[in-house]
């Protein structure tokens, strides 16, 4: 369960280190506070330490509210009725084997299940289950996790504050539980991200609320909040529930395992000249893109589906461009899946665009190459950047 994550990951969670990846899989919790008793004031480092050192509950059962204001109305054809797109209420079950989040809407339930190695998202509106592998970390052979000291947490927060503005631990009440809430916002290179928030139970450290806000927004772009919660044993039957028989299964593991050239014993291919020589298709990577300097060029993906990954700028304000040979087999990869999105002109070529409060993704084909550009930037800036790639 959440409290059994590695110490490093728990510190990051408690300190609200939020990674924004322009993916619909990132969820967040509403920032509205609740009435009721609040815990005594504490320095943030102390509140984090006490949460990590607290006895983890045997299990968690909660009623939750999920809000999604990230996608403009009608931006994704056929998905408006999905609980993932429209928001919903539901329930959460977590124990030491994994967890299950169930959201209900008129279009049918969305069910998210996970264990130590794999997660599955089943959307009843399309009768499709998406599975993907979870990142693996070195195991602790001792079977225990050492709780960092207050001084160690203070050092971590000091380092974090070099790039993020971090609030104190504000006493609050969430789902009737005494809690602490902390807010972080990027100090620079934050793209469209305004801030992120996390609230956790003051007694056992269980996260109760998380939220991501766009710049200038008073309500979160994405929200997931516990409205009622209880602690106690949760059976595996409540947690590990498979998708219905007959559901279409889409394995996203190959997409999430991207990185260096899988299946090759050679060193990673990095640098513009080396990537251009090895890619097998023309690679477009100017020195700058809408004023952002080129930071990295590398070849990624398996040998039979290589792609050039080009990064411009730094931090959350960076622009990422992925280029690969156009798929002529009629496949349904990420670029193909975007073909139902609103059309946009990219220097005379028809592309497709997903514009959200937190960033923009554009895909288009030119000269036998498929381009995907993503960044935490407004759609106008993204369109200008895309038009510059030629």
C-alpha positions in Angstrom: 0.0 0.0 0.0 1.0 3.7 -0.1 2.8 3.6 3.2 5.0 0.6 2.2 6.7 2.5 -0.6 10.4 3.0 -0.3 11.5 5.8 2.0 12.8 7.9 -0.8 9.5 7.7 -2.7 7.5 8.5 0.5 9.6 11.5 1.3 9.1 12.7 -2.3 5.3 12.1 -1.9 5.1 13.8 1.5 7.1 16.8 0.2 4.8 16.9 -2.9 7.4 16.4 -5.6 5.0 16.4 -8.5 6.2 15.2 -12.0 4.0 16.6 -14.8 4.0 14.6 -18.0 1.2 15.7 -20.1 -0.5 12.3 -19.7 -4.0 11.6 -18.6 -2.8 9.2 -16.1 -1.7 11.8 -13.6 -4.5 12.5 -11.0 -4.8 15.1 -8.3 -7.0 16.1 -5.4 -9.3 19.1 -4.8 -8.0 21.7 -2.5 -11.2 22.5 -0.7 -10.8 22.2 3.0 -13.2 20.5 5.4 -14.4 21.4 8.9 -13.6 19.5 12.0 -10.6 19.2 14.4 -7.2 20.0 13.1 -3.8 18.7 14.4 -1.3 21.0 16.3 1.0 23.1 14.2 4.3 21.5 13.3 7.3 22.4 11.1 7.0 20.7 7.7 10.1 18.4 8.3 8.7 17.2 11.6 5.2 16.6 10.1 6.7 14.6 7.3 9.0 12.6 9.7 6.1 11.8 12.0 3.9 10.6 9.1 6.7 8.3 7.8 7.4 6.9 11.3 3.7 6.3 12.1 2.3 2.8 12.2 0.8 2.0 8.8 -2.9 0.8 8.9 -3.6 -2.7 7.7 -5.7 -1.3 4.9 -7.6 1.7 3.6 -11.2 2.0 2.4 -12.5 5.3 1.2 -15.1 7.1 -0.8 -13.6 9.5 -3.2 -14.4 12.4 -5.6 -12.5 12.7 -8.9 -12.6 16.0 -10.8 -11.2 16.4 -14.3 -11.1 19.9 -15.8 -8.0 19.3 -17.8 -9.5 18.6 -21.2 -11.7 21.1 -23.1 -15.2 19.9 -23.8 -15.3 17.9 -27.0 -11.5 17.7 -27.3 -11.5 13.9 -27.3 -14.2 12.5 -29.5 -16.1 9.6 -27.9 -14.5 10.0 -24.5 -16.7 12.7 -23.0 -18.8 10.2 -21.2 -15.9 8.3 -19.6 -15.3 8.9 -15.9 -11.7 9.5 -16.7 -12.6 12.5 -18.8 -15.7 13.9 -17.1 -14.9 13.2 -13.4 -16.9 11.0 -11.1 -17.3 9.7 -7.6 -16.2 6.3 -6.4 -14.4 4.1 -3.9 -10.8 3.2 -3.1 -9.4 0.0 -1.5 -5.8 -0.5 -0.6 -3.9 -3.2 1.2 -0.3 -4.5 1.3 -0.7 -6.3 -2.1 -1.9 -3.3 -4.1 -5.0 -1.2 -4.6 -8.2 -0.6 -6.6 -9.9 2.7 -7.5 -13.4 2.5 -8.9 -15.1 5.5 -10.5 -18.8 5.5 -11.5 -20.4 7.5 -14.3 -23.4 7.2 -16.6 -21.2 5.8 -19.3 -20.0 3.0 -17.0 -17.3 2.4 -14.4 -13.6 3.1 -14.7 -11.5 0.7 -12.6 -7.8 1.1 -11.8 -6.0 -1.7 -10.1 -2.3 -2.1 -9.3 0.2 -4.3 -7.5 4.0 -4.1 -7.1 4.7 -4.6 -10.7 1.7 -3.8 -13.0 -1.3 -1.5 -13.2 -4.5 -1.9 -15.2 -7.0 0.8 -16.2 -10.3 -0.6 -17.4 -12.8 1.8 -19.1 -16.3 0.4 -19.4 -17.3 3.1 -21.9 -15.0 1.5 -24.5 -14.8 -2.0 -22.8 -11.0 -1.6 -23.0 -8.3 -2.5 -20.4 -5.0 -0.7 -20.6 -2.1 -2.5 -18.8 1.4 -1.2 -18.1 4.4 -2.1 -16.0 5.3 0.0 -13.0 8.9 1.2 -12.4 10.9 -1.2 -10.3 13.3 0.0 -7.6 16.1 -1.8 -5.8 14.6 -3.9 -3.0 15.5 -3.5 0.7 16.9 -7.0 1.7 16.5 -6.2 5.4 12.7 -6.2 5.0 12.5 -2.8 6.8 12.6 0.8 5.8 14.7 3.3 7.8 12.8 6.4 8.6 14.9 9.5 7.7 15.7 11.9 10.5 14.2 15.3 10.8 17.6 16.7 9.8 17.7 14.5 6.7 14.2 15.6 5.7 15.2 19.3 6.3 18.1 18.9 4.0 15.9 17.3 1.3 13.4 20.2 1.6 16.2 22.7 1.4 17.4 21.1 -1.8 13.8 21.0 -3.1 13.3 24.7 -2.4 16.1 25.6 -4.9 13.6 24.8 -7.6 10.2 24.8 -5.9 8.5 27.2 -3.5 7.3 25.0 -0.6 4.7 26.0 2.0 4.7 24.9 5.6 2.5 22.0 6.9 -0.9 23.7 7.3 -3.1 22.0 9.8 -6.4 21.0 8.1 -9.2 18.4 8.2 -9.9 16.1 5.2 -12.6 13.4 5.1 -13.1 14.0 8.9 -9.4 13.2 9.6 -6.9 15.6 11.1 -4.4 16.3 8.4 -1.5 18.4 7.2 -1.6 20.1 3.8 1.4 21.4 1.9 1.6 23.3 -1.3 4.5 23.6 -3.8 4.9 25.7 -6.9 7.8 25.9 -9.4 10.2 28.7 -8.9 11.1 28.8 -12.6 10.8 26.8 -15.8 7.4 25.6 -14.6 5.6 25.7 -17.9 1.8 26.0 -17.4 1.9 24.4 -13.9 0.8 26.7 -11.2 1.0 24.6 -8.1 0.4 21.2 -6.6 -1.0 20.3 -3.2 -1.0 17.2 -0.9 -2.8 16.5 2.3 -2.0 13.5 4.5 -3.5 12.0 7.6 -1.7 13.5 10.6 -1.9 10.2 12.6 -0.8 7.6 10.0 0.6 9.5 7.0 -2.0 8.1 4.5 -2.4 10.6 1.6 -6.0 12.0 1.7 -5.9 14.7 -1.0 -3.6 15.7 -3.9 -4.2 18.6 -6.4 -2.6 20.1 -9.5 -3.5 23.6 -10.5 -2.7 25.4 -13.8 -1.2 28.9 -13.7 -3.7 31.5 -12.5 -6.4 28.9 -11.7 -8.3 28.9 -8.4 -9.6 25.3 -8.9 -7.6 22.3 -9.8 -7.2 21.0 -13.3 -7.3 17.4 -11.9 -8.6 16.3 -8.5 -9.0 13.2 -6.4 -10.1 13.6 -2.8 -11.2 11.2 0.0 -14.6 12.3 1.3 -14.9 9.5 3.8 -12.2 7.1 4.9 -11.7 4.1 7.3 -8.7 2.1 8.3 -8.6 -1.7 8.8 -8.2 -5.0 7.0 -9.0 -5.1 3.3 -9.3 -8.4 1.6 -7.4 -9.2 -1.6 -10.8 -9.9 -3.3 -11.6 -6.2 -2.9 -8.3 -5.2 -4.4 -7.3 -7.5 -7.2 -10.3 -7.5 -9.5 -9.7 -8.4 -13.2 -11.3 -6.7 -16.1 -14.5 -8.3 -17.4 -14.1 -11.3 -19.7 -14.2 -10.1 -23.3 -12.7 -6.7 -22.7 -10.1 -5.6 -25.2 -6.7 -5.5 -23.6 -4.1 -3.0 -24.7 -0.6 -3.5 -23.3 1.2 -0.2 -23.0 4.3 -1.7 -21.4 6.5 -1.2 -24.5 5.5 2.5 -24.6 6.3 3.1 -20.9 9.5 1.1 -21.0 11.0 3.5 -23.6 14.5 4.8 -23.2 17.7 3.4 -24.8 17.7 1.1 -27.8 16.1 -2.1 -26.2 17.5 -5.4 -27.4 20.9 -3.8 -28.4 24.1 -4.5 -26.6 25.6 -1.3 -27.9 25.9 1.9 -26.0 23.0 4.4 -26.2 23.0 6.5 -29.4 23.2 10.1 -28.4 24.1 13.4 -30.1 22.6 14.8 -33.3 25.2 13.4 -35.8 25.1 9.8 -34.3 21.3 9.8 -34.2 21.0 11.1 -37.8 23.4 8.3 -38.9 21.6 5.5 -37.1 17.9 6.5 -37.3 17.1 5.3 -40.8 14.9 8.4 -41.5 15.6 12.1 -41.7 15.9 13.7 -38.2 15.0 17.3 -37.9 16.6 19.0 -34.8 17.5 22.7 -35.2 19.8 24.3 -32.7 16.9 26.2 -31.1 13.1 25.9 -31.1 11.0 29.0 -30.4 14.0 30.4 -28.5 14.7 27.3 -26.5 18.2 25.8 -27.0 18.5 22.1 -27.9 19.5 20.2 -24.8 19.5 16.5 -25.9 19.2 14.2 -28.9 19.0 10.5 -28.5 17.7 7.3 -30.2 15.1 5.5 -28.2 12.8 2.5 -28.6 13.3 -1.1 -29.7 15.4 -1.9 -32.8 12.3 -2.4 -35.0 10.7 0.9 -34.0 13.4 3.4 -33.4 12.6 7.0 -32.7 14.6 10.2 -32.2 13.9 12.0 -29.0 14.9 15.7 -29.0 14.6 18.0 -25.9 14.5 21.8 -26.0 14.8 23.9 -22.9 14.8 22.8 -19.3 12.5 21.9 -16.4 8.7 21.7 -16.8 8.9 24.4 -19.5 10.8 22.2 -21.9 9.5 21.0 -25.3 10.0 17.3 -26.2 9.9 16.2 -29.9 9.6 12.5 -30.9 10.3 11.7 -34.5 9.9 8.3 -36.2 9.4 6.8 -39.6 5.8 7.0 -40.6 3.8 3.8 -39.9 2.3 2.7 -43.2 0.8 -0.5 -41.8 -2.3 1.3 -40.3 -1.1 0.8 -36.7 -2.7 2.5 -33.7 0.3 3.9 -31.9 0.2 7.1 -29.9 0.2 9.3 -33.0 -2.5 7.2 -34.7 -4.6 7.4 -31.5 -4.5 11.2 -31.8 -6.1 11.2 -35.3 -9.5 11.7 -33.7 -8.4 15.0 -32.1 -9.2 18.4 -33.5 -7.3 19.2 -36.7 -4.7 21.9 -36.8 -2.5 23.3 -39.6 1.2 22.8 -39.2 2.8 25.0 -41.8 0.4 23.8 -44.4 0.2 20.2 -43.2 -2.8 18.9 -41.3 -2.0 17.7 -37.8 -3.9 16.9 -34.7 -3.8 18.7 -31.4 -4.7 18.1 -27.8 -4.6 21.4 -25.8 -5.1 21.3 -22.1 -4.7 23.6 -19.1 -1.3 22.0 -18.4 0.2 21.6 -21.8 -0.2 20.8 -25.5 0.5 17.8 -27.7 0.6 18.0 -31.5 1.2 15.2 -34.0 1.7 15.5 -37.8 3.4 13.8 -40.7 5.8 15.3 -43.1 8.3 13.7 -45.6 7.7 10.2 -44.5 8.3 11.1 -40.8 5.7 11.3 -38.0 6.3 14.0 -35.4 4.9 14.3 -31.9 5.6 17.5 -30.0 4.7 17.9 -26.4 5.2 20.7 -23.8 3.7 22.5 -20.9 3.1 25.5 -23.1 0.0 27.1 -24.6 -1.3 25.7 -27.9 -0.3 28.8 -29.9 3.3 28.4 -28.8 3.2 24.7 -29.5 1.8 25.3 -33.0 4.6 27.9 -33.7 7.2 25.4 -32.5 5.7 22.6 -34.7 5.7 24.9 -37.8 9.4 25.6 -37.2 10.4 21.9 -37.5 11.1 21.5 -41.2 
